[in-house]
Every structure is written in structure tokens, then in C-alpha cells.
């Protein structure tokens, strides 16, 4: 069996125990959740948000172990 090649690219630095990832492809933003309670928005390099800084969306007083985006 041939081993598949994988291309990996880091999108953000400074995450503490990142445990969840959801992507809004239309907005060009990935959202991460972490055990330290942070939810962060991370612009994708080839999307509409490219060039923007990563930012905190929420800081909760408890750990997060997953993340799911819902369409409204």
C-alpha cells in the first residue's frame, strides 16, 4: 500500500490545549476551542479573512472540549 503524502500547515500559534476546531469556509475563518476556556477566530490564509489577526471570541470560566458551528 502506498503511503499518502500529507501537507500540514500551522494556522495559529499560542493555543493552550486546543481541543476543538470548526471552519466557516464562506467567511474564511477557523474557530478553535481550548481547555483554558478560550474560543478563538483564526483567519484562513486563502479566504476572505486572510491577513486579519487571530482574535479571542470568548473566554469562559471552564474548559471546552469541542466546538460546532450552526448555520442560522
Beta strands, then each sheet from edge to edge (+ up, - down):
strand 1: 18-24
strand 2: 29-34
strand 3: 38-43
strand 4: 55-59
sheet 1: 1+ 2- 3+ 4-
end
